[in-house]
């Protein structure tokens, strides 16, 4: 072979080798390149509270919810399903079997990740760990620790690969859980700072995930110290935050701190939230959010398997729940927005039942513990358990008058905004002046028609949640129990059976009125603790004469001719209402505002003519 031919052959072999090496390098480079042009859908729920079937208030129930999820999975196989907490408690569907029924349904639907909310702990955290063993989905929370060794109770995050895209999902639970479930339910647990934990988790996920999704049962209530908004202001790097706890409806989500899309789907299966993400070139290039309600889902078929499962669970509970315990000639009002802001006929009825069972001077129960209304007509055991699903026990405490007033101040501290601690009462009447500072709003307190003596001792009946300091009733927590009188729901059933047919009305127990310019304390007679009777021997409490609740008289200023108002920074619905001589409830209803805590600068508020 000639030298020239040999050189040519060697050149040819070298060229082929280089070509193969280049192709191999390109293939390797392609394998390391970020996935291009991917579409991921997240269907999310929160605060469903075991609303298992369709309801008159917009509740779609589990079967319809599952049908909606099916429709999105059919359209986009790259679909995740996530829940932001408070799922396993809230109606008899869940409480009669301590949450197991809801876990069965969520397994059937096929959730990918869930964060525990405060009400996941209502059966005690040991029961939650038992339920976790039945779950086919992970419980995620990065800020719940076991006090004795500081270890996390649950995994903080997971990473799921969807069509080549790695999605990191992490959970956060409200520190309010320490007092928004019975404190004994979380004894031995610590709820740490969500901001601090979120920063550490996001940092850990940066090298593991292409997209970061936070699932937080934190909420957006102004009264909460730890909110989703606070976390997002402090923690960059989160693409989507799925929120729960405050039952907030965000129709298209909002862009919160650090550009994060914040979404929330209301409550009680009234909405399914949908987030669509487009990922290209190593980053999220587009994200959008929407809600699907009963009207939008009218043509979507319920999931047949889920419907059958729900029906079978309901049938197993029918015999207990259908038992009649009384009748009412009027609707007994227990809606969230009313029992957390004002006296209601159902709240008064429940407080009367506490006092009847215990023989106490005063009964106080938190509006947040009342979870539903009762319609006019026959009252069943099932309805009572739905209203009072927590299984709370009635206890009595011998409380100093000053702490009775402090308890009322705690309950109305956020008035007129809703607060779970708002007191429903019996045997006591008081007035609220919302213009005063928190801690100084309650005045004209009377017990048995006589002014409260802050140095006297009173027998107070309440539920064991509040007696242990729940809902920030810390002033009760320092008193030892003087007696225990069975469960709150059974006491209400007994009381209704004694009353027979009833027509409870809103009475003059809680009124809103400007405090006198100056008041001097008038010590009342010392009341010694009353003998504690057996619960079965106490008759119904004598009720006050029915009188309508009094609202504050409008100021004697000329009415404004302005028909609309543009919200400025720092405004609240309460301050706007006060300026124009109306109420925040009137403005809420006139403007169709779903969450009165969420108004924003530039928003136009229509005013009553």
C-alpha positions in Angstrom: 0.0 0.0 0.0 1.4 3.4 -1.0 2.2 6.0 1.6 -0.5 8.4 0.2 -3.2 5.7 0.3 -2.2 4.9 3.9 -2.5 8.6 4.9 -5.9 8.8 3.2 -7.2 5.7 5.1 -5.9 7.0 8.4 -7.6 10.4 7.8 -10.9 8.6 6.9 -10.8 6.5 10.1 -10.0 9.6 12.2 -12.9 11.6 10.6 -15.4 8.7 11.3 -14.2 8.5 14.9 -14.6 12.2 15.4 -18.1 12.1 13.9 -19.1 9.3 16.3 -17.6 11.2 19.3 -19.4 14.4 18.3 -22.8 12.5 18.0 -22.1 10.8 21.4 -21.4 14.2 23.0 -24.5 15.8 21.5 -26.6 12.9 22.8 -25.1 13.3 26.3 -25.7 17.1 26.1 -29.3 16.5 25.1 -29.8 14.1 28.1 -28.6 16.8 30.4 -30.7 19.6 28.9 -33.8 20.7 30.7 -37.1 19.3 29.4 -38.7 21.6 26.9 -42.2 22.8 26.4 -44.0 20.8 29.2 -47.5 21.4 30.5 -48.3 20.3 34.0 -51.7 20.7 35.7 -52.4 20.7 39.4 -55.9 20.2 40.7 -56.1 21.3 44.4 -58.6 21.4 47.3 -58.5 22.7 50.8 -60.8 22.9 53.9 -63.2 20.3 52.5 -64.2 19.3 56.1 -65.8 16.0 55.1 -68.5 17.5 52.9 -69.1 14.2 51.2 -72.2 14.9 49.1 -73.8 17.7 47.1 -75.3 20.4 49.2 -77.6 23.4 48.8 -74.8 25.9 49.5 -72.7 25.0 46.5 -71.0 21.9 48.0 -70.2 19.5 45.1 -69.3 16.4 47.2 -66.6 13.9 46.7 -68.0 12.1 43.6 -68.4 15.3 41.6 -65.0 16.5 42.7 -63.5 13.2 41.6 -65.3 13.6 38.2 -63.7 17.0 37.8 -60.3 15.5 38.5 -60.9 12.7 36.0 -61.7 15.3 33.3 -58.4 17.1 33.8 -56.4 13.8 33.9 -58.1 12.8 30.6 -57.1 16.2 29.0 -53.6 16.3 30.5 -52.0 13.1 31.8 -49.4 15.3 33.5 -51.9 16.1 36.3 -51.2 16.2 40.1 -53.9 16.3 42.8 -53.0 18.1 46.1 -55.0 19.0 49.3 -54.1 21.8 51.6 -55.6 20.4 54.8 -58.7 20.1 57.1 -60.1 17.1 55.2 -60.7 14.3 57.7 -63.0 16.1 60.2 -66.2 18.3 60.0 -69.3 16.1 59.5 -70.6 12.9 60.8 -69.4 11.2 57.6 -65.9 11.6 59.2 -66.4 11.9 62.9 -68.4 8.6 63.5 -65.4 6.7 62.2 -62.7 9.2 63.4 -61.6 10.2 59.9 -61.2 6.8 58.2 -64.0 7.3 55.7 -62.4 10.4 54.3 -59.1 8.6 53.9 -60.8 5.8 52.0 -62.4 8.4 49.6 -59.1 10.3 49.1 -57.3 7.0 48.3 -60.0 6.3 45.7 -59.6 9.7 44.1 -55.9 9.3 44.0 -54.3 12.3 45.8 -50.6 12.9 45.2 -49.8 14.9 48.4 -51.6 16.4 51.4 -50.6 18.7 54.2 -52.2 18.2 57.6 -54.3 21.1 58.8 -55.2 21.9 62.4 -58.4 19.8 62.2 -56.4 16.7 61.1 -55.4 16.6 64.8 -58.9 16.7 66.2 -58.8 13.0 67.0 -55.4 13.3 68.6 -52.1 13.1 66.7 -51.7 9.4 67.5 -54.9 8.7 65.6 -53.6 10.8 62.7 -50.5 8.6 62.6 -52.9 5.5 62.5 -54.7 7.1 59.6 -51.4 7.8 57.9 -50.8 4.1 57.7 -54.0 3.7 55.6 -53.2 6.6 53.3 -51.9 5.9 49.7 -50.7 9.5 49.6 -48.0 11.2 51.6 -48.7 13.6 54.5 -46.2 16.5 54.2 -45.3 19.1 56.8 -41.9 20.7 57.4 -42.7 22.5 60.7 -44.2 19.9 63.0 -41.6 18.5 65.4 -41.7 16.0 68.3 -40.6 18.0 71.4 -38.6 15.3 73.1 -36.1 14.8 70.2 -36.9 17.7 67.8 -37.5 15.2 64.9 -40.1 16.0 62.2 -43.4 14.2 62.7 -43.9 13.9 58.9 -41.7 14.1 55.8 -41.2 17.8 54.8 -41.3 17.3 51.0 -41.3 14.9 48.1 -40.0 15.1 44.5 -42.2 13.7 41.7 -41.0 13.4 38.2 -43.8 14.4 35.7 -42.9 13.8 32.0 -39.3 14.5 32.7 -39.9 17.5 34.9 -39.0 17.2 38.6 -41.7 18.8 40.9 -40.7 19.4 44.5 -43.8 19.6 46.8 -43.4 20.6 50.5 -45.9 21.2 53.3 -46.4 23.7 56.1 -48.9 23.6 58.9 -50.3 26.6 60.9 -48.7 27.1 64.3 -52.2 28.0 65.4 -52.8 24.2 65.6 -51.4 24.4 69.1 -54.7 26.2 70.1 -57.0 25.5 67.2 -57.4 21.9 68.2 -57.7 20.7 71.7 -54.2 21.3 73.3 -54.2 17.6 74.5 -54.5 16.5 70.8 -51.0 17.9 70.1 -49.3 17.4 73.4 -45.7 16.7 72.9 -45.5 18.5 69.5 -43.9 21.8 68.5 -45.1 23.9 65.6 -42.1 25.8 64.4 -41.7 29.0 62.4 -43.1 28.4 58.8 -40.8 31.1 57.3 -37.6 29.6 58.8 -38.6 26.1 57.7 -39.7 27.2 54.2 -36.3 28.9 53.6 -34.4 25.7 54.5 -36.7 23.4 52.5 -36.5 25.6 49.3 -32.7 25.6 49.6 -32.7 21.8 49.9 -34.9 21.5 46.9 -33.0 23.8 44.6 -30.7 21.1 43.3 -33.4 18.4 43.2 -36.5 20.0 41.6 -37.2 22.0 38.5 -40.5 23.4 39.9 -41.2 24.1 43.6 -44.8 23.9 44.9 -45.6 24.7 48.6 -48.8 23.4 50.2 -49.6 25.4 53.3 -52.4 25.2 55.8 -51.6 28.8 56.8 -54.3 31.0 55.4 -54.5 34.8 54.9 -56.5 36.0 57.9 -55.3 39.3 59.3 -55.6 37.9 62.8 -53.1 35.1 62.1 -49.5 35.7 63.0 -48.2 33.2 60.4 -49.8 33.5 57.0 -49.0 32.3 53.5 -48.5 36.0 52.5 -45.8 36.4 55.2 -44.0 33.3 54.0 -44.0 34.4 50.4 -42.7 37.9 51.3 -39.7 36.3 53.0 -39.0 33.2 50.9 -38.0 33.4 47.2 -37.9 30.4 44.9 -41.5 29.1 45.3 -43.4 28.8 42.0 -46.8 28.0 43.4 -48.3 28.2 46.9 -51.5 26.2 47.5 -53.1 27.6 50.6 -55.7 26.6 53.1 -57.0 27.4 56.6 -58.7 30.8 56.0 -61.2 29.3 53.5 -60.2 32.0 51.1 -61.6 32.0 47.6 -59.0 33.2 45.0 -60.8 32.9 41.6 -57.6 33.3 39.5 -55.0 33.3 42.3 -52.9 36.3 43.1 -49.3 37.1 42.5 -47.8 37.3 46.0 -44.3 38.0 47.3 -41.3 37.1 45.1 -43.6 36.5 42.2 -45.2 33.3 43.6 -48.7 32.4 42.4 -50.9 32.0 45.5 -54.0 30.0 45.1 -56.9 28.9 47.4 -60.1 27.0 46.7 -62.5 28.2 49.4 -64.2 25.5 51.4 -66.5 22.5 51.7 -65.9 21.1 48.1 -67.5 24.3 46.7 -64.6 24.6 44.3 -61.8 22.6 42.7 -58.8 24.7 42.1 -56.8 24.3 38.9 -53.2 25.5 38.2 -51.6 25.2 34.8 -47.9 25.5 34.5 -45.8 25.6 31.3 -42.1 24.7 31.7 -39.5 25.4 29.0 -35.8 26.0 28.8 -35.2 25.2 32.5 -37.9 27.4 34.0 -41.6 28.0 34.4 -42.5 30.3 31.5 -46.2 30.6 32.2 -48.7 29.9 35.1 -52.4 30.5 35.5 -55.1 29.6 38.0 -58.8 29.1 37.9 -61.6 27.7 40.0 -64.3 25.2 39.0 -67.6 25.4 40.8 -70.9 23.6 40.6 -72.1 25.7 37.7 -69.0 25.2 35.6 -68.9 21.5 36.3 -72.6 21.0 35.4 -71.8 18.8 32.4 -69.1 16.7 34.2 -70.2 13.3 35.4 -69.5 12.3 39.0 -67.0 9.5 39.5 -69.2 6.3 39.8 -66.8 4.4 42.1 -66.4 7.3 44.5 -70.2 7.8 44.6 -70.7 4.1 45.4 -68.1 4.3 48.2 -69.7 7.4 49.8 -73.1 5.8 49.6 -72.0 2.6 51.3 -70.4 4.6 54.1 -73.5 6.7 54.6 -75.8 3.6 54.7 -73.7 2.1 57.5 -74.4 5.3 59.6 -78.1 5.9 58.9 -79.6 4.2 61.9 -77.7 6.4 64.4 -78.0 9.6 62.6 -81.8 9.6 61.8 -82.9 9.5 65.4 -85.2 12.5 66.1 -84.2 14.7 69.1 -86.5 17.7 68.7 -88.1 20.2 66.4 -87.6 23.9 65.6 -90.0 26.3 64.2 -87.2 28.5 62.8 -83.8 28.0 61.2 -81.0 27.7 63.8 -78.2 29.8 62.5 -74.7 28.4 62.7 -73.1 29.8 59.5 -69.4 30.6 59.9 -69.7 34.3 59.1 -72.4 34.8 61.8 -71.4 32.6 64.7 -67.9 34.2 64.6 -69.1 37.8 64.6 -72.4 37.9 66.5 -74.9 36.3 68.8 -77.1 33.7 67.0 -80.1 31.7 68.1 -78.2 28.4 67.8 -75.2 29.8 69.7 -77.4 30.9 72.5 -79.2 27.5 72.5 -75.9 25.6 72.8 -74.7 27.9 75.6 -78.0 27.3 77.4 -77.5 23.6 77.1 -74.1 23.9 78.7 -75.5 25.9 81.6 -78.4 23.5 82.0 -76.2 20.5 82.2 -73.8 22.1 84.7 -75.9 24.5 86.8 -73.2 27.2 86.2 -73.7 30.9 86.6 -72.3 31.5 83.1 -71.8 29.5 80.0 -69.3 30.5 77.2 -68.6 28.5 74.0 -66.6 29.6 71.0 -68.4 30.4 67.8 -65.7 28.5 65.8 -66.8 25.3 67.4 -70.2 25.6 65.8 -69.9 24.1 62.3 -73.3 24.2 60.6 -76.8 25.5 60.8 -80.0 23.5 61.4 -82.9 24.0 59.1 -86.5 24.5 60.3 -88.3 21.3 61.2 -87.2 18.0 62.7 -83.8 18.0 64.5 -82.0 14.7 64.2 -79.0 13.4 66.1 -77.0 13.6 62.8 -77.7 17.3 62.6 -76.5 17.9 66.1 -73.3 16.0 65.5 -72.7 18.0 62.3 -73.1 21.2 64.2 -70.8 20.0 67.1 -68.5 17.5 65.5 -65.5 17.8 67.9 -66.7 15.6 70.7 -65.9 18.3 73.3 -66.6 17.7 76.9 -68.4 20.2 79.2 -66.3 21.4 82.2 -66.8 24.0 84.9 -64.3 26.4 86.3 -64.4 28.8 89.2 -63.3 32.0 87.5 -62.5 35.4 88.9 -64.7 38.2 87.5 -61.7 40.0 86.0 -60.8 36.8 84.0 -64.4 36.5 82.8 -64.1 40.0 81.3 -60.7 39.1 79.9 -62.2 36.1 78.2 -64.9 38.2 76.6 -62.2 40.7 75.4 -60.3 37.8 73.8 -63.4 36.6 72.0 -64.3 40.0 70.5 -60.7 41.3 69.8 -61.1 41.0 66.0 -64.7 42.3 65.9 -66.2 43.0 63.3 -63.9 40.5 61.5 -64.8 36.9 62.0 -62.9 35.0 64.8 -63.3 31.5 65.9 -63.0 32.6 69.6 -66.1 34.8 69.3 -68.2 33.9 72.4 -71.7 32.5 72.4 -73.0 33.0 75.9 -75.7 32.1 78.5 -76.4 33.7 81.9 -74.4 36.8 80.9 -74.9 39.9 78.8 -72.3 42.4 77.6 -71.7 45.2 75.1 -69.0 45.8 72.5 -67.5 49.1 71.5 -65.5 48.4 68.4 -63.9 51.9 68.4 -61.9 51.0 71.5 -58.5 49.3 71.5 -58.3 45.5 71.7 -58.6 44.5 75.3 -60.8 47.5 76.2 -63.9 46.9 74.0 -66.2 45.0 76.4 -68.4 47.1 78.8 -71.7 46.9 80.7 -71.2 43.2 81.6 -74.1 41.8 83.7 -74.6 38.4 85.2 -78.1 37.5 86.3 -79.0 41.1 85.7 -76.3 42.5 88.0 -73.1 44.2 87.1 -70.0 42.0 86.9 -67.8 42.1 90.0 -64.2 41.7 88.9 -63.2 40.4 92.4 -66.0 37.9 92.7 -65.8 34.2 91.7 -68.2 32.8 89.1 -68.9 29.2 88.0 -68.3 29.2 84.3 -69.3 26.3 82.1 -67.3 25.9 78.8 -66.0 23.2 76.6 -62.7 21.4 77.4 -61.0 22.9 74.4 -61.4 26.5 75.8 -60.8 25.4 79.4 -57.4 24.1 78.3 -56.6 27.5 76.7 -57.8 26.8 73.2 -58.6 29.7 70.9 -56.3 31.8 73.1 -58.6 31.6 76.1 -55.4 31.4 78.2 -57.1 33.0 81.2 -59.2 29.9 81.6 -56.2 27.6 81.3 -54.9 28.5 84.8 -58.0 27.3 86.6 -58.5 23.7 87.6 -61.6 21.9 86.5 -64.4 22.1 89.0 -66.5 19.4 87.3 -67.1 17.6 84.0 -70.6 16.9 82.6 -70.3 14.8 79.5 -70.1 15.7 75.8 -71.4 19.0 74.4 -73.5 17.3 71.6 -75.2 14.9 74.1 -76.0 17.9 76.4 -77.6 19.7 73.5 -79.6 16.6 72.6 -80.8 16.3 76.2 -81.7 20.0 76.3 -83.7 19.8 73.1 -85.6 16.8 74.3 -86.6 18.7 77.4 -87.6 21.7 75.4 -89.7 19.8 72.8 -90.8 22.2 70.1 -88.8 25.4 70.2 -88.4 28.7 68.5 -85.1 30.2 69.7 -84.5 33.8 68.9 -81.5 36.2 68.9 -81.7 37.8 72.4 -80.2 40.8 74.1 -77.1 39.0 75.3 -74.5 40.6 73.0 -75.0 44.1 71.7 -72.9 46.7 70.0 -72.9 50.1 71.6 -70.6 53.0 72.3 -69.1 52.8 75.8 -70.2 55.5 78.3 -67.8 58.5 78.5 -66.7 57.4 82.0 -67.8 54.5 84.1 -67.0 53.6 87.7 -66.9 50.0 88.8 -69.8 48.9 90.9 -68.9 45.8 92.9 -71.6 43.3 92.8 -72.4 40.6 95.4 -69.9 37.9 96.0 -71.1 34.7 94.3 -69.8 31.6 95.7 -69.5 28.5 93.5 -72.8 26.7 93.2 -73.1 23.0 94.1 -72.4 21.0 91.0 -75.4 18.8 90.3 -75.6 15.6 88.4 -76.1 16.3 84.7 -79.3 14.2 84.5 -81.1 16.2 87.3 -80.8 19.8 85.9 -83.8 21.4 84.2 -83.8 23.9 81.4 -82.3 27.3 82.1 -84.7 30.2 82.3 -84.3 32.2 79.1 -84.2 35.9 78.8 -87.1 37.7 77.1 -86.5 37.7 73.4 -85.2 41.0 72.2 -83.5 42.0 68.9 -79.8 42.6 68.9 -79.0 46.3 69.0 -76.6 47.8 66.5 -74.8 51.1 67.2 -76.8 54.2 66.3 -75.3 56.0 63.2 -73.5 59.2 63.9 -75.7 62.3 63.6 -73.7 63.6 60.6 -75.1 64.4 57.2 -75.1 61.4 55.0 -72.5 61.4 52.3 -73.6 62.0 48.8 -70.8 59.8 47.5 -72.0 56.6 45.9 -68.7 54.8 45.7 -65.3 54.8 47.5 -61.9 54.0 46.2 -59.9 51.9 48.7 -56.7 53.4 50.0 -53.7 51.7 51.6 -54.5 50.9 55.2 -58.3 50.8 54.7 -60.4 48.0 56.1 -64.1 47.3 55.3 -64.8 48.3 59.0 -63.1 51.7 58.7 -64.9 52.5 55.4 -68.2 51.5 56.9 -67.6 53.7 60.0 -66.7 56.7 57.8 -70.0 56.5 55.8 -72.3 55.6 58.7 -73.0 52.0 57.7 -71.9 48.5 58.6 -69.1 46.3 57.1 -71.7 43.6 56.6 -73.8 45.9 54.4 -70.8 46.8 52.3 -69.8 43.2 52.0 -73.2 42.2 50.7 -73.7 45.2 48.5 -70.3 44.6 46.8 -70.5 40.8 46.7 -67.2 40.5 48.7 -66.5 36.9 49.5 -63.7 37.6 52.0 -64.0 40.9 53.9 -60.4 40.7 55.0 -59.2 40.9 51.4 -59.8 44.3 49.9 -57.0 46.1 48.0 -55.9 49.7 47.2 -57.7 50.9 44.1 -60.8 48.7 44.6 -64.1 50.5 44.1 -66.5 50.0 47.0 -70.2 50.8 46.3 -71.9 52.7 49.1 -75.6 52.4 50.1 -77.7 55.3 48.9 
